[in-house]
Amino acid sequence: MVTNTSGKKKSAIARATVREGEGRVRINSQPVELVEPELARLKMLEPFRIVDDIRDDIDIDVTVEGGGVVGQADAARTAIARGVVQHTGDAELRDAFMEFDRSLLVNDVRQSEPKKWGGPGARARYQKSYR
């Protein structure tokens, strides 16, 4: 059985494919062990920190695009956690993920606010002087 899931964070989008296998996790066709920086790798592997025994039975292929390093890591972690829950169909696992961190299963919908006229950013205005 093959399960497809996705995760989003800022402008990063991750798509994960979960299937029966021998425990391989690949991010953009590269083993997760080679992902740099280390902080991003640890973030991507957080779902397996909660349940170690599941990783040996499944292969996960993740494709991530857009955003920065940390945004991509968050999106990949959401996609992986959703894929594992959907693949196993385990309600207890879903509850464990939700208790640990809700963003493992729920996308973070916050986006950066668009820049507007009259200033250098979304809210900041240009300074004015009268002398």
N, C-alpha and C positions, 0 to 999 in steps of 0.2 A: 504494500500500500504506500502511495506517495502523497504527501501533504504539502501544500503550498501556502505560505503565510507571508505577511509583510509587516514592516514596522517603520515609523516615521519619527523624526526629531528635527526641528527647524526645517532646513531645505534638503536634508538627507533622507533617502528612501532605501530601505533594505528589503530584498525579497529572498525568502528562505525556502528551500526544498528539503523536506525530511523524508528519508526512506530507510528501510531495513539495511543494516550493514554492520561494519565492525568498528565503529567509533571514530570515523574521520569527520573533522570539522574543517571546512574550507571557506575562506573569505576571498571573494574575487579570484577563484581558482588557485589559491595559495593556502597552504596549511596554516591554521590559526596560530601555531607556535612561532611562525615567522613574522607575524604582524608587529609593526613598530608604530608608535612607542608602546612601551610595556603597559602603561596605564590603560590604553585603548584595548589591549589584549585581555587584561584582567577584567575590564568592564564587559567585554563580549562573552567571557566565560563565566560570568556571575550566575546564570541559570544552573550551571552544572555544580556550583558550589553548594547549592541547596540540596540537590539530589545527584550523587555521584554515579549510582548504579545504572542509570538510564543511558549514559553516554556510550557504553560498550555495545549497545544493541542497534544504534542508529547512525546513519551518515547524514550530515547536514551540509548543504551547499548554499552559501549566502552570496548574493550579488548586491553591492552597495554603491550608490552613486549620489553625487551632490553633497553640499555642505562641507564641513571641516572634519578633522580627525575625530574629535570627541562626539560630534553630532552623528557621524557615521557609526561610531562604536555604540552609542545609545540606540540607534535605529536597528543595528544588527542584533543587539541583545534582546530587544523587544520581539524581533522576528524569530529568533531562536527559541525564546521562551514560549511564544504562542505556538510555534510548530511542534515543540515537544508536548505541550498540553493537548493540542489537537490530535497528534499522532497516537498518544497513549490513551486519550479519552478519560483521564484520571481526574476526578473532581477534587480529591484530597491534594493532589499536586498543584492544581489551580489555586486552591485556597492557601497553600504554603507560599506560592509565588506572590499572591496578593498581600499576604501578611508581611512578607519580607520587604517588598517594594511594589507599589501599585503600577509604576511605570514599566515593570517587566511585561505586563499584559495589556496596558492601555497606552495608546500613542499620546505624546505630549503635543497638544495642538497649538501651543504658543508659537507665533511667528514674529520676526522683527517688523517693527512698524515702518511703513514707507516714509521716505523723506518728503517734506512739503516745501513750498516756496517760502522765501523770506528768512531762511536760516540754513545753517550747515548740516542740520540733521532733522530727525523727526519732530523733536520738541524744542531744541535749542534755537534761539533767534540770533541774528547778527547784532553786534553791539553798535550803539550809536553814541556820538559825542556831539556836544553843542558848541565846542570851541575850536 
